[in-house]
Amino acid sequence: MTQGIVDFDFSAMEEHVDPYPTYVAMRNAGRVLRSPIGTLMVHRYEDVRRTHGDHDAFSLGAIDMGAAAARRDGHEGGLASGDFLLAETMLTTDPPDHERLRRVVNRAFTPRSIDAIESRVREIARQLLAPLADGEAFDIVADFAAPLPTIVISELLGVPSEDANKFRVWSEAVTGTNVRARLNPETSRQYSAQLRLYLSEQIERRKEAPTDDLIGRMVVANSEQIMTDAEVVAACVLLLVAGNETTMRLITNMALALGRFPGELERLVENPDLIATGVEETLRYDSPVQMLFRACKQDTVVADAEIQKGQFVLTMLGAANRDPDAFVDPDTFDVGREENMHVALGHGIHYCLGAPLARRETRIAFEELLQMVPRFKVLTRDEDLRYPPTLMLRSPLSLVVQG
Ligand code: HEM
């Protein structure tokens, strides 16, 4: 046994429906765990932050994404599925490339920029909810949580929102977590090829006729030799996937938690100002991204474990966000929680670029939803909840609610 590392068989981490008891078992086992195939894992808040905060020792740039997917959990697809990004993106690079790529689009995601689109986001939320206002039960995933972020990110990128639906299907294929059914790998590959072709056409068009949207901004960076053609396509795919799948899951998980804890729902109905802290609490309590990964770039120490160069480390954000050393009553869902420095949006240089957008979209989604169905009920029974077959992205595939 390497110093400080405890063997723990997490290779069959199948508790997608309820991973939280497994996290307690991990905590009891030790701070740095190793699966039978050699992958390491950290799960405590302090250790997850340490890993993400030290990009000299723990890198995404050093990872072969295809191999990473296979080592992670042996599933087809997943955020790291081989052909998802053909070129490097800010997410897959270390400095200085990371800054180069992130700087091109950074400005579009500052809280100030998001202020400018708030009324449009609200309008989209209202349009989606309008047909659902007749009191019939509806699937909050398919009818609201999935289309809202897709339309918003399509508009920010500058592609016609009529194409938003296609985008959703494509991006679900790319992440391997499609809402309705699992696609076979061949269809998945075809969809991601279609997505890349579509984006290449959008880019070419802007070379002829410049636009002021995100793709337009990247095309300018391309003409200034800041980004290559392939990097522009990969950045579009990243923004689509990162923005759609995650925000959809946050909205869904919040609806589920409020359905399970009607007292917390009542607090939001009585005091809508708490919706913002309720969004933070959902990010912590049932994180849309439960797990990330890094490759160790130089020998280092976490807790008292020696981690060697080349080792692959899973970081369990979902477990860290329930760490009793970091949060008071971590298993309690408290929409008014004050101290809430969760790691649901990552930590360090790769901290979520879209965090201000995701927070705003979700707050607006619930402001509008609670106007329409203030005391909604979740009709889907716990035993019928289905989750994607990977802990990378977590939320029920469908959730039927009624006012
Ligand atoms: C609830 C919604 C969201 C969650 C839970 C989430 C979560 C995360 C996490 C955990 C990371 C860190 C990845 C890592 O360190 O390996 C990340 C990075 C990122 N997110 Fe988000 N995200 C959300 C929404 C969005 C949105 C709406 C966008 C953009 C439209 C976005 C764009 C990105 C990008 C581009 C990165 C990479 C940043 C970098 O590498 O510098 N995300 N996100």
Boltz pocket constraint, residues with backbone or C-beta under 6 A from the ligand:
constraints:
  - pocket:
      binder: B
      contacts: [[A, 52], [A, 60], [A, 90], [A, 91], [A, 92], [A, 98], [A, 102], [A, 153], [A, 238], [A, 239], [A, 240], [A, 242], [A, 243], [A, 244], [A, 246], [A, 247], [A, 250], [A, 288], [A, 289], [A, 292], [A, 293], [A, 343], [A, 344], [A, 345], [A, 346], [A, 347], [A, 349], [A, 350], [A, 351], [A, 352], [A, 353], [A, 354], [A, 355], [A, 357], [A, 358]]
      max_distance: 6.0
